[in-house]
Amino acid sequence: MNIKKTISVQFARKNIIKKLRRNDIAVKIYLSFAVVLAVSGLLIGIIFIQLYKNNYIKSYTDLLVNQGKTISVRIAKLSSKDRLEQFLRYSKYVDELENAENTDIWIVSNEDADEPLEEDYTNASPTDGSLTPEMYEVIKDAYKGKISSNASYDDVYGMTILRVAVPVYNKKNKEVNGAIMMISMIDKQTMGIDKGIYLMVISIFSAFILSYVIAFGASKYLSKPLKKLSRDIDRISQGDYIYMIPKNTRTQLGRLEANLNIMAKKLGKAEEERQNLDQVRRDFFANVSHELRTPITVMRGYAETLNDGVITDTAVIEDMYQRMLSECQGMERLVGDLFILSKMQNPDFEIEKEPVSLMQVFGDINRSARMIGKEKNIKFVSEFPEEDPCLMLGDYGRLRQMFMVIIDNAVKFSDENGEISIKIWKDNGRLHVSISDNGVGISDEELPYIFEKFYKSKLKQNEKGTGLGLMIAKQIALRHNGDIKVESQKGAGTTFYFEFEECEMPEDFY
């Protein structure tokens, strides 16, 4: 039975610890409130008690001063008129006052005065050794005409006492001929302070209990929006980027919720882009694998056939070697195009630009284009501005490569004895280039996809293409802050348009 009880207690304790850890924000807020309230209550209590004590002592000092003044005036009057009998009767009143107030009243004479207070009118002597240094200190001030007081522990009384001294003036010559010293036992007189401390402690303790209850409710109220934010963050961390409308964006928590929504929106967009990139990556590897699989399979087949030695005809063997070489060249073109494309799409890759003349670029291209089109007897027609270099900032080699991709495609898809037209013109500080052919054209269904990776026409003319040329051309155009567009009609030919910023240079550039 005891074992079960121990297990139950341990289980309950673990549950409590688990809940406290799960609600650590509420616990921290509650403890913060509790500590602040406890420290504040303690400080208020200490300050109040100290002020109360100081004020009590000051008030009691003022009371003793007033009593001392009254006695001083009375003694001065009786001594000046030599009314000893009246003094004796008055001294009985002083004795009664001592008993009633628990106060010792000493009447002493100033021996340094010209006419000291007569001994009959005193009840103590400052020279008999009964005065402590603290008592003698206030009496000396009284001899100087000052009302003085001090409070400290006294060995004679065995407690803290308050000492007040008031001067007694000679009515005839106005000199101080004596002093009245009021001695009150503070420890007894201030028992009300102990009672006040007791009541203060009870009040502070009660206030603490009530404050902790209020702090518990306040901590739950303040931690409620934090819990909501915690749930939202947990939701976002699990991939749920649903936009939540904050109740009030003018508050700090409202602005925090709004910023959290902005972050969720950006994370959602980043996740979508990541998924798109992953899909592009998967498609890319699938396409590369597909493009490489066919030539590798062909080469392996030829290699296995040659290795087996089943073919002895020299002409057939030579043909196989030629086909293997052709497949290798195809793979080399594919790898080269992939390398160029990866550089073009790398944001850290920078093209070194300098003033380039499109007239020079196409002068170089025309010589190569005629060699490419010679087999099909393609005619090239050029229309360029007269005596104008048509300058732009760019990389000569990349621009030549871009235009050659388009011209190579134009030759590839043109019929025998076809014509390719190249035009350059300027308009509002922009350079425009168009390359047109009258070949087979591109269907409306294929036109939106021609600049994508590995997109190839199914026509026989493109059986050796890698599907990367047009995308490389587009990337080169974008790297030159330009644009490339295409218009085509099935069976009527295709026209590619380029547009770049003109670069103004001195006439002697060449």
C-alpha positions in Angstrom: 0.0 0.0 0.0 2.8 2.4 0.9 4.6 1.6 -2.4 1.5 2.5 -4.4 1.1 5.7 -2.5 4.8 6.6 -3.1 4.3 5.9 -6.8 1.2 8.0 -7.0 3.0 10.9 -5.2 5.9 10.7 -7.6 3.6 10.5 -10.6 1.7 13.6 -9.4 5.0 15.4 -8.8 6.2 14.6 -12.3 2.8 15.9 -13.8 3.2 19.2 -11.8 6.8 19.6 -13.0 5.7 18.9 -16.6 2.9 21.4 -16.4 5.2 24.1 -15.0 7.7 23.5 -17.8 5.0 23.6 -20.4 3.7 26.9 -18.9 7.1 28.4 -18.1 6.1 31.9 -19.4 3.1 32.1 -17.1 5.2 30.8 -14.2 7.9 33.4 -14.9 5.4 36.2 -15.1 3.8 35.0 -11.8 7.1 34.8 -10.0 8.1 38.2 -11.3 4.9 39.7 -10.0 5.4 37.9 -6.7 9.0 39.0 -6.3 8.1 42.6 -7.2 5.2 42.6 -4.8 7.2 41.1 -2.0 10.2 43.5 -2.4 7.8 46.5 -2.7 5.9 45.5 0.4 9.0 44.9 2.4 10.5 48.2 1.3 7.2 50.1 2.0 7.1 48.5 5.5 10.7 49.4 6.3 10.3 52.9 5.1 7.0 53.4 6.8 8.3 52.0 10.2 11.4 54.2 10.0 9.4 57.3 9.1 6.9 56.5 11.8 9.7 56.0 14.4 11.5 59.2 13.4 8.3 61.2 13.4 7.3 59.8 16.8 10.7 60.7 18.3 10.4 64.2 16.8 6.9 64.7 18.1 7.9 63.4 21.5 11.0 65.6 21.5 8.8 68.6 20.7 6.5 67.7 23.7 9.5 67.5 26.1 10.8 70.8 24.7 7.5 72.5 25.4 7.4 71.0 28.9 11.0 72.0 29.5 10.3 75.6 28.4 7.3 75.8 30.7 9.4 74.5 33.7 12.3 76.8 32.7 10.1 79.9 32.7 8.5 78.9 36.0 11.9 78.3 37.7 13.4 81.5 36.4 10.5 83.5 37.7 10.5 81.9 41.2 14.2 82.1 41.6 14.3 85.8 40.5 11.7 86.7 43.2 13.2 84.4 45.8 10.0 82.4 46.3 11.4 79.2 47.7 8.2 78.0 49.3 6.4 78.2 45.9 9.2 76.4 44.3 9.0 73.6 46.8 5.3 73.3 46.0 6.0 73.4 42.3 8.7 70.7 42.6 6.0 68.4 43.8 4.2 69.0 40.5 7.4 68.3 38.7 7.7 65.0 40.6 4.2 64.1 39.7 5.0 64.9 36.1 8.0 62.6 36.2 5.9 59.7 37.5 3.1 60.3 35.0 5.3 60.6 32.0 8.1 58.2 33.0 10.4 61.1 32.5 13.3 62.3 34.7 13.4 66.1 35.1 16.8 67.5 36.2 17.2 71.1 37.2 20.9 72.1 37.2 22.8 75.3 37.8 25.3 76.9 35.4 28.4 77.4 37.6 30.1 79.5 34.9 27.4 82.2 35.1 27.9 85.4 36.9 24.9 84.6 39.1 24.4 80.9 38.9 21.0 79.4 39.8 20.8 79.0 43.6 21.3 75.4 44.8 17.8 75.5 46.6 16.2 75.8 43.2 18.0 72.7 41.7 17.6 69.0 42.2 20.9 67.8 40.6 24.5 68.9 40.2 26.5 68.7 36.9 29.7 68.3 38.9 28.9 65.3 41.0 29.8 62.8 38.3 26.2 61.5 37.8 26.0 63.0 34.2 27.0 60.9 31.2 28.9 62.5 28.4 25.7 62.6 26.3 23.8 64.3 29.1 26.6 66.8 29.6 26.6 67.5 25.8 23.0 68.7 25.7 23.5 70.7 29.0 26.5 72.5 27.5 24.4 73.5 24.5 21.7 74.8 26.9 24.3 76.8 28.8 25.0 78.5 25.4 21.3 79.5 25.1 20.4 76.6 22.7 17.6 74.0 23.0 19.4 70.7 22.4 18.4 67.0 22.2 19.9 63.6 21.5 18.9 59.9 21.7 21.1 56.9 22.3 21.6 53.8 24.5 22.4 54.7 28.1 24.4 52.3 30.3 22.9 53.9 33.5 19.3 53.4 32.4 20.1 50.2 30.5 18.0 51.3 27.5 17.7 53.9 24.8 16.8 57.3 26.3 15.9 60.7 24.9 17.6 63.8 26.4 16.3 67.3 26.0 17.9 70.4 27.6 16.3 73.9 27.8 18.2 77.0 29.1 17.0 78.8 32.3 17.5 82.6 32.0 18.2 85.1 34.8 15.4 87.6 34.8 17.8 90.4 35.8 20.8 90.1 33.5 19.3 87.8 30.9 22.2 85.3 31.2 21.8 81.6 31.3 22.2 80.6 34.9 20.9 77.0 34.7 19.2 74.4 32.6 16.3 72.0 32.6 17.1 68.5 31.3 14.2 66.1 30.4 15.2 62.5 30.2 12.6 60.0 28.8 13.0 56.3 28.4 12.3 55.7 24.7 12.0 52.0 24.9 9.0 52.3 27.2 7.5 55.3 25.5 7.8 53.7 22.1 6.0 50.5 22.8 3.4 51.8 20.3 6.0 51.4 17.6 6.2 47.6 18.3 2.5 47.4 18.1 2.6 49.4 14.9 5.2 47.0 13.5 3.1 44.0 14.4 0.0 45.5 12.7 2.2 46.5 9.7 3.5 42.9 9.3 -0.1 41.5 9.5 -1.2 44.1 6.8 1.7 43.3 4.5 1.2 39.6 4.8 -2.5 40.0 4.0 -1.7 42.2 1.1 0.8 39.6 -0.2 -1.8 36.9 -0.1 -4.3 39.1 -2.0 -1.6 40.3 -4.4 -0.5 36.8 -5.3 -4.0 35.8 -6.1 -4.3 38.9 -8.4 -0.8 38.1 -9.8 -1.9 34.6 -10.7 -4.9 36.0 -12.7 -2.8 38.7 -14.3 -0.1 36.1 -15.3 -2.7 33.9 -17.0 -4.1 37.0 -18.8 -0.7 38.2 -20.0 0.5 34.7 -21.0 -2.7 34.0 -23.0 -1.5 35.9 -26.2 2.0 34.5 -25.7 0.5 31.0 -25.8 -1.4 31.9 -28.9 1.8 33.1 -30.5 3.5 29.9 -29.4 0.8 27.9 -31.1 1.1 29.9 -34.3 4.9 29.5 -34.3 4.5 25.7 -33.8 1.9 25.7 -36.6 4.4 27.5 -38.9 7.2 25.2 -37.9 5.1 22.3 -39.1 4.6 23.9 -42.5 1.2 25.5 -42.0 1.6 29.0 -43.4 -2.1 30.1 -43.3 -2.4 33.9 -42.8 -4.0 34.9 -39.5 -5.5 38.4 -39.2 -4.3 40.1 -36.0 -7.0 41.7 -33.8 -5.2 45.1 -33.2 -2.0 46.0 -35.0 -1.5 49.1 -32.9 -0.4 47.1 -29.9 3.0 45.4 -29.5 1.5 42.0 -29.5 -0.6 42.9 -32.6 2.5 44.1 -34.4 4.3 40.9 -33.4 1.4 38.9 -34.8 1.5 41.0 -38.0 5.3 40.4 -38.3 4.7 36.7 -37.7 2.2 36.7 -40.5 4.7 38.4 -42.8 7.3 35.8 -41.9 4.8 33.0 -42.5 3.9 34.4 -45.9 7.6 34.6 -46.8 8.3 31.1 -45.5 5.3 29.9 -47.5 6.7 31.5 -50.6 10.1 30.2 -49.9 8.7 26.7 -49.4 6.8 26.9 -52.7 10.0 28.1 -54.5 12.0 25.3 -52.8 9.5 22.7 -54.0 9.6 24.2 -57.5 13.4 24.1 -57.4 13.3 20.5 -56.2 11.0 19.7 -59.1 13.2 21.5 -61.5 16.2 19.7 -60.1 14.5 16.3 -60.4 13.4 17.1 -63.9 16.9 18.3 -64.8 18.6 15.1 -63.6 15.9 13.0 -65.2 16.4 14.8 -68.5 20.2 14.6 -68.3 20.0 10.9 -67.5 17.7 10.4 -70.4 19.9 12.4 -72.8 23.0 10.5 -71.7 21.4 7.1 -71.5 20.7 6.7 -75.2 24.2 7.5 -76.5 25.8 5.5 -73.8 23.6 2.5 -74.6 24.4 2.9 -78.3 28.1 3.1 -77.6 28.0 0.1 -75.3 26.2 -2.0 -78.0 28.8 -1.1 -80.6 31.6 -1.7 -78.2 30.3 -5.1 -77.1 29.8 -6.1 -80.8 33.3 -5.1 -81.7 34.7 -6.8 -78.6 32.9 -10.1 -79.4 34.6 -10.0 -82.9 31.5 -11.3 -84.7 31.9 -8.6 -87.4 34.9 -8.9 -89.7 33.8 -6.5 -92.5 36.2 -3.6 -92.4 33.6 -1.1 -93.8 31.0 -2.1 -91.1 33.6 -1.8 -88.4 34.6 1.6 -89.6 31.0 2.7 -89.7 30.6 1.6 -86.1 33.6 3.6 -85.0 32.1 6.6 -86.8 28.8 6.2 -85.0 30.6 5.9 -81.6 32.5 9.0 -82.4 29.3 10.8 -83.3 27.7 9.7 -80.1 30.7 11.0 -78.1 30.6 14.3 -79.9 26.9 14.6 -79.0 27.6 13.9 -75.3 30.4 16.5 -75.4 28.0 19.1 -76.8 25.5 18.3 -74.1 28.1 18.5 -71.3 29.4 21.8 -72.8 25.9 23.3 -73.0 25.2 22.2 -69.4 28.4 23.9 -68.2 27.6 27.1 -70.0 24.0 27.1 -68.7 25.1 26.5 -65.1 27.5 29.5 -65.4 24.8 31.7 -66.9 22.3 30.8 -64.1 24.8 31.3 -61.3 24.0 34.7 -59.7 27.7 35.0 -58.7 29.0 34.7 -62.2 29.7 38.1 -63.8 30.1 38.8 -67.5 33.0 41.2 -68.2 31.4 43.8 -70.4 33.0 46.3 -72.7 31.8 48.4 -75.7 30.9 45.9 -78.5 29.8 46.7 -82.0 26.9 44.6 -83.3 28.2 45.3 -86.8 31.5 43.5 -86.0 29.6 40.6 -84.3 27.4 40.0 -87.3 30.3 40.5 -89.7 32.0 37.6 -87.9 28.7 35.6 -87.7 28.0 36.0 -91.4 31.2 34.2 -92.4 30.4 31.2 -90.1 26.7 31.2 -91.1 27.4 30.9 -94.8 29.5 27.8 -94.1 26.7 26.3 -92.0 24.1 27.1 -94.7 26.2 26.1 -97.7 24.9 22.5 -97.7 21.3 23.7 -98.0 22.2 26.6 -100.2 20.7 29.1 -97.7 20.7 32.7 -98.7 21.5 35.3 -96.1 20.1 38.8 -96.4 21.3 41.6 -94.1 19.9 45.1 -93.4 22.2 47.1 -91.2 22.5 50.9 -90.4 25.0 52.6 -92.7 28.2 53.9 -91.1 27.0 53.1 -87.5 28.8 50.6 -85.3 25.7 50.0 -83.1 27.6 49.9 -79.8 26.4 48.1 -76.7 28.1 47.0 -73.4 28.6 43.2 -73.5 30.8 40.2 -73.9 31.7 39.7 -77.6 32.1 35.9 -77.3 28.8 35.4 -75.5 26.8 37.7 -77.9 28.3 35.8 -80.9 27.3 32.5 -79.2 23.7 33.7 -78.6 23.1 34.9 -82.2 24.8 31.7 -83.6 22.3 29.5 -81.6 19.4 31.3 -83.4 21.1 31.2 -86.8 22.0 27.6 -86.4 18.4 26.7 -85.6 17.2 28.9 -88.5 19.4 26.9 -90.9 18.4 23.6 -89.3 14.7 24.2 -89.8 14.9 25.9 -93.2 14.2 24.2 -96.5 16.6 23.8 -99.3 17.3 27.2 -101.0 15.7 29.0 -98.1 16.4 32.6 -97.0 17.5 34.0 -93.6 17.1 37.7 -93.0 19.1 39.6 -90.3 18.1 43.2 -89.4 19.6 45.7 -87.0 17.9 49.1 -86.2 17.9 51.7 -83.5 14.9 53.2 -81.7 14.9 55.7 -78.8 18.4 54.7 -77.5 17.6 51.0 -77.9 19.3 48.5 -80.3 17.0 46.0 -82.0 18.0 42.8 -83.8 15.7 40.4 -85.7 16.6 37.0 -87.3 14.0 35.5 -89.6 13.7 32.4 -91.6 11.0 30.9 -93.8 11.3 27.4 -92.5 8.9 25.0 -90.9 7.9 27.3 -88.1 6.8 26.5 -84.5 3.3 25.5 -83.6 1.2 27.5 -81.1 1.3 24.6 -78.6 5.1 24.4 -78.6 5.9 28.1 -78.7 5.5 28.8 -74.9 8.1 26.0 -74.0 10.9 26.6 -76.5 13.1 28.4 -73.9 12.8 25.6 -71.3 15.6 23.1 -70.4 15.8 20.0 -72.7 12.8 21.0 -74.7 13.4 19.7 -78.2 11.2 19.7 -81.3 10.2 16.2 -82.4 11.1 17.0 -86.0 13.9 15.0 -87.7 16.0 18.2 -88.1 16.5 18.4 -84.4 17.4 14.8 -83.6 21.0 15.8 -82.7 20.0 18.9 -80.5 20.6 19.0 -76.8 17.5 21.1 -76.0 19.6 23.7 -74.2 20.5 26.1 -77.0 17.5 28.5 -76.8 17.7 28.5 -73.0 21.4 29.5 -73.2 20.6 32.2 -75.7 17.9 33.6 -73.3 20.2 33.6 -70.3 22.9 35.4 -72.3 20.3 38.0 -73.3 19.2 38.5 -69.7 22.8 38.8 -68.6 23.2 41.7 -71.0 20.1 43.5 -69.6 18.3 42.6 -72.8 15.3 40.7 -73.9 14.5 38.0 -76.5 11.1 37.3 -78.0 9.8 35.0 -80.7 7.0 35.0 -83.3 6.3 32.0 -85.4 3.6 30.5 -87.6 3.5 26.8 -88.5 4.8 26.3 -92.1 5.5 30.1 -92.6 8.8 30.6 -90.7 10.1 32.0 -87.4 11.4 35.4 -86.3 13.5 36.1 -83.1 13.7 39.6 -81.8 16.4 41.0 -79.5 16.5 44.4 -77.7 19.5 46.0 -75.9 20.5 49.3 -74.5 22.7 51.4 -76.8 26.2 52.5 -75.6 27.4 55.9 -76.8 31.2 56.0 -77.5 33.5 58.4 -79.4 33.6 58.0 -83.2 37.3 56.9 -83.1 36.4 53.8 -81.1 37.5 51.8 -84.1 
